[in-house]
Amino acid sequence: MAKRFYKYFPWLFAIGDSLIIILSLVFSKVILNSFFNGNLNTEVYQVGFILFWVLITLIRKDYKLGRTTDYSFTLYRLFQSMLWYVAIISLIWVLFQNHTLSRQFLFIYLNILCLLLSCYRVAAHIALKQYRAIGGNYRNAVIIGKGGTSNKLAHMFRFRKDLGINFLGYFDDSFNCIETHGKLEDFYKKASGMDLDLIYVNDSLRTDSIKEIVNFADDHCIKVKIIPSENLQLEKHLSFSKYGDFFVINVNEIPLDNSYNRFAKRSFDVIFSSLIIIFILSWLIPLVGILIKLESKGPIFFVQERNGENNRVFRCLKFRSMRPNEYADVLQARRNDPRVTRFGAFLRKTSLDEMPQFINVLFGEMAIVGPRPHPVPLNQKYVQIIKKYNTRHKIKPGITGLAQVKGYRGEIEQPYQIRSRVRLDYFYIQNWTLWLDISIVMKTIHELIFNRDNAY
């Protein structure tokens, strides 16, 4: 049923966004006038900036802060809306470039707006969760079919008040307890007086019973959700595929199977790697190449075959940090390894030896963030002894990854180290978001500056 909350919340949400836009325009004008000697009058554009953003927000329904979504998803939706907004504002700038708008203003304004809106959206999400936790914006729900995963779901509703699900009890033909309102036939008699919004159905019920419940719910504008059995609770989000009128559950689908997610990740990779190649590698490769050649004979780059996405082999690039040797593919670098040159030790300590892999990223063989690729012989060894090892190859390998920022980098001395890497890589693959990639990149920079213990 419709709740009064969502009649007013979208407009309150849009008003908050509008205030943020005004604040961003004021800050941008002050910065431009103070530091760049600009003299910009933004009032003429203020209404347009607010109107465009409110339209984008309402059309994309950014105000729908899901009961089960986290803050990273809220920021991800903001990022998508910002892309639309930037496109529109850029078009305005092109049309009025001979007048008062400037590149400096647009750059300052959009960066301030992104920062302030990120803080505002997360604050709104937190406030809404707190509001739901004290009993506001709730949804009435019942569970049909007690036992198994139904009990776990009911416990979740009682424990997580911030979800805003008011659990009213069960209907079940076999169980009879204080929370059970009756059998399935009693549900149809009592439902109309319970002001229901959600019906959760245990999938152990007979197919004809589930169909009857769905038909009843459709007639009364109540949403129905199926509770998967224990063997489908596989630490991942389930999705569905439709073949004509037939639906199947995609048991092992991952976020990056979604085309929009793949596009977002690839766009991030291309932009980031292009900037690194243009502004850093363009001068770093000649400089490092000369220093490598001065110390030892051999090529500038160390090219090694490694397993990538779907186990496809690719040629991974690194600055050569060792003297040429026949054990490079099978023997990992150790502390005080005699094969490592003096300048190579510096490259490895600072992780500069990994920099050419941004070229692999631009060519689509790697990603900025992902499971670290291993040499083919080591890969063949680990796949025999580590459970779910090959799940690492569902996506492109990365220059950095979740395992690396959690401390699992460098030489693998104990079996638990590779097992921990695989578990963290598996978690990353199942829970990928663009915001997770950005946070891992930021943590990697922190690790490179403050934690060099395992780099050798």
N, C-alpha and C positions, 0 to 999 in steps of 0.2 A: 504494500500500500504506500501511497505518497506520504512523506513526512514534511511537516511545515519547515523543518530545518533546511531542507534543500531548496525551498522556495526563496530563502533569503541569503543563505551562505554564498552562492555564486556571486551575488552582487557585493556582499561584504568583502569577498575575496578579491574581486575586481577593483573595488575602492582602495584596498590595501596596495594592490599593484600600482594603481594610479598615483598614490602618494609616493611610492618608491620612485616612479618615473619622474615626478616633479622634483624630488630630492636629488636624484641623479643629475637632472638638468641644472639644478642650482649649483651642485658641487662642480660639475663640468665647466660651467661658466666661470666660477670663481678661479678654478685651476687655470683655465685658458687665459683669462684676463690677467692673472697674477704672474704666471710663469712664462707665458708665450706672447705677452703684450697684445693679446687679441682684444677685440671689442665686438662681441657677438651678442645679438639680441635674440634670445631663444623663445620669447613669448609667442612669436608668430607661428612657431612650429609646435608649441606645447600641446595644443589641442589635438593636432594630428598625431603626434607621438603617442599620446594616451589612447586615442581612438583606435589606432592600428593595433596596439598591444591588447587592449580589452577585447577587440574582435577576435584576435588570435587565441586569447585565453578562453573565451566563451566557446568558440568553434571547436577547439581541441579539448575542451572540458578539463582543463588543468585543475579546476577546483575539486574534482572528484579524487579525493585523497583516500585510496582504498584501505579497507580495514585490515587487510593482510599484507599490504606493501610496506617496504621500509623506506628510509629517507633517501637512499641511493636512487630508488626508482622515481621519487619526486624530483630529484635533481636531474635525472635523465630526461624526464618529460620537459623540465625547464630548458635544458640544453636544446631539445628539438624545437621548442617554441622560439628560442633565441635565434636559431638558424633561419626560421621564417621571418622573424622581425628584422634581422640583419639584411636579408634579401630585400625587404620592402624599404628599409631606411636607405640602403645603398642605391636603390632605384630613385628615391627622392633626391639623394645627393647628386646623382647624374643629371637629373632634370634641372636642379637649381645650383649647379656647381659654379656658375658665374655670379652668384649672388652672395648670400651671407654664410652658407654652410661651409665647413672646412674639414679636411681629413683629420686634422688634429682634434677637432671637437668630436667628430664621430668616434675616433679611437678612444678618447678619454671617456666619453659618455657611455659607450657600449660596455667598456670594461667595468666602470663603476656600477652600471645597471646590473650587469651579470653578478657582481659580488653582492650587492645589496639584495637583489631578488633571491639569490641562493640562501642568504641568511633569513629572509622573510619567509620563503616557502618552507624551509625546515622548521622555523619557529611556528608557522601555522600548522604544520603536520603534528608537531609536538603538542601544541595547544589542543588540537582536535582529539588526539589520543587521550589527553588528560580529561577533556570534556566527556568523552565516551566512558572513561574509567569511573567517573562519578555519577554515571547514569544517564547522560545526555546522548542524543542522536543514536538511540539503540534500535535493534531489530529483534523482534520476537521470533523464537525458533523452537521447533520440536524435532526429536529424532525418532524415526520409525524403524524399529528393529534394534533391540538391546543386545549387548555383548560384543566382544572382540574390539574392533577399532572404534565402534560407537562409543564405548565407555571412555576411550582415550580422548575422543573429540569433546565429549561432555566435560571431562576434567579440564581440557584446554579452555573451554568457555568460562568455567568457574575460576580458573587461575588467571587468565588473561582478560581482565575486565576492560582493558583499553581497546579490545576488538569491538566492543559495543554490541555483543550478542547476548540477549537476555534469554537464557535457556530455560524453557518452561517444563521440560520433562520428556518422557518416552511414551510411545505406544508400541506394545508388543504382545503377541499371542501366547508367549511362553513364560516370560518373566512377570513377576508381580511384586513391586516394592513401592516405597513411599514416593518415588519419582515417576512411577508408571501411572498414567492416566487411564489406562484401559487397553483393550485389544485393538486390533486394526479396524474392526468394524465400528468401534467407539470413536475412532478418530474422525470419521465423516460426520458424526453427530455433534462432536464438541468443537471442531475446528473453527466453525463460523463465529463462535463466541470467544475465541482466544486471540483475535486480532493478529494473526500470523503474518510474518513476512518471509520466513524461510522454512523449508522442510528438508531435513537431511535424512536420506534413505539408505539403510544398510544394503549393500549389494547382494547379501545372502537371501533377500526376499525373492519370492517367485516372480518371474517376468510379468505375468498377468497382473499381480498385485502392484508392481512398480508402475505399469502402464495406467492402472486405475488411479493411483495416487497422482501421477503426472496430469492426467485428464482433469481430475478434481482441482489441482493447483492452477491449471490454465484457466479454468472457469472462474476461479476466485482471485486471479492475479497474484499468486504466490510463487516465489522462485523455489525450484527443487534442485538439490545437489545430491549426488551419489557419493556415499562413503566407500572407497575402495577397500577390499579385504586386506588382511595382513601382508600377503605376499606381494601386494602392489605398493606398499609403503617402502619405497626404495631410495629414500633420501634424495628425491628429485621431484620437480614439478611435472605433473602429467599433462599431456596435451592430446588432442584428438585429430584424426584425419577422417574425412568424409568421402566415401565411395558411393555416389548416387545417394540412396537413402540409408546407407549402412555406415555406422561409425565404428572406428577402432581406436584403442588407446595406444599412443606412441610411448612405449615404456622407456626407451633409452634416448629420447630426444634431449638435446642440450640447447641452451640459449642461442648459441651461434649457428644453429640450424635455421634460425629465423633470418630471412633475407635483409630485413631492416637492421638487425643487430650486426650482421656481417658487413653491411655497408658502412655502419658507424665505426666499427673497429678498423676496417680497411682505410677509411678516410683519415682516421687518427694516425694510423701507421704511415700513410703516404705523406701527410703534411709534416709530421714530426721528423721522419727520416729525410725528407727533402731539405728541411731547414738545417739538419745536422750536416748533410752532405755539402750543401752550398756554403754554409758559414764556418764549418769546422774541418771536415775531411778535405776540402779543396786545398787547404794549406798544410793540414796535419799529415797527409799521406806523403807528400814530398819530403817534409822535415823528418818524419820517423824513418822513411825509406833510406835517407842518407845516413842516419845514425845506425841503422841496422847493418847497412853495407860496410860502414867503417869498422864495425866490431867483428863481423864474421862473414864468411862467404855463404852464398845461398840466396834464394828469392826473398823479396820483401814480405810477401804474403805467405802464410801457411794455409793451404787449401786442404780441407779434410772432408771426406764423405760422412754425412750424418743422416739419421732418419728424421724425416719431417712429417707433414700431415699425411694421414693414411699410410704411414710407413714408407712413403716415397723417399728415395735417397736424393739428397741435394749436396752441392759443394759449398761448405760453410767457410767463410773468409775470416781470417785473423791476421794481425801482424805477427810475423815470425818472432818468437821469443826464445827459441831453442836452437842449438846447433842441429843441422840435419841429422836425423837418426832413424833407424829402422823400427824403433819401438813406439813411435809417436801415436800410432792408432790403437795400441793395445795397453800401453802403460801410462797411467795418469801422472801428472806432475806431482811431485812430493816436496815436502819442506827441504830446502837446501839441495834441490835436485841438480846434479852436476851437468845435466844437459842444458839448463837454463843459462843464457848469457847474462852479463851484468846489466846491460840495457834492457834485456828481456825480463829480468827480475823487476825492474822499474815499471815496465809495461804491464806486467801481471799484477803487481802490487796496486797500481792505479786503475786497473781494468781497461787501460787504453788499448790493450791487445784485441779487445772485443769490438772496437769502434768500426772496423770495416764491415761488420755484420749489418750495419744500417743499409749497406748496398743490397744485401740479401733481402732486407725488409722491403726496399723499394721495388725489387724484382718479384716480390710476392712469395718468396720461399720461406720467409720468417715473419714474425710479428714483433712489435716492440715488447709486448708482454705475452708470456706463454710458458709452457714447460721447457726447460733448458734441453737442447738436443744433445744426445750422446753419440760418440763414434759408433759406427756400425758394429764392430766386434763386441764392444761393451754392451750395446743394445741387445745383441743376440744372447749374451751371457745373462743379463738381468731378466729378460723375458721368460727364461726357464725357471727362475727361482723366486720372482716377485709376483704375487697375485695382483691382477688387474694392471700390470705394468703397461700393457699396450693401450690402455685407455688414454695415456698421455698423448697418443698420436691421433686423437680425434680432431685436433685443431693444429694450427701452425705452431712450431716451436718459437720461443721468444728469446730476446737478448737478456731480459730479466724475467723474473717470475715470482709468484707468491712464496715458493719454497726458499728462494734466495733471500728475500727480505725478512724471512722468519729465521734466518741463520744457517740454513742448509745449503752452503756453497763451498766450493773448493774440493779437495780430495775426499773421496768416499773411503773411510777407514773401517767403519763398522757397518754390518747389515742394516741396523736400525736407521742409519742415515738415508739410505736409498729408499727404504720403506716409508720413512717420514716424507721424503720428497714426493713419492708417488701419491701418498694420501693428500698432501697439500695441492699437488697438481690436479688430482681428481676433484677436490673441492672447488678449485678455481674454474675448471671446465663446467661443472654443474651449476655454478652460481655466478657466471660471468656477468658483469655490467661494465659499461664504459667508465663509470665512476670508479669501479674497482681497479681498472687499468690505470687511471690517472693517479689514484692513491698509491699504487705499487710503484709507479715511476717516481713519485715524490719520496717514498720511503727508500727507493734505491739510491737516489741522490744523497739522502741522509746517511745511508750505510757506506757509500763511497767516501764520504767526508770523515765520518766518525768511527767506522768499524772496519778495519782492514786485516783483522787477525787471521781469517781463513783464506786470504788472497796471497798465493805464492805459486 
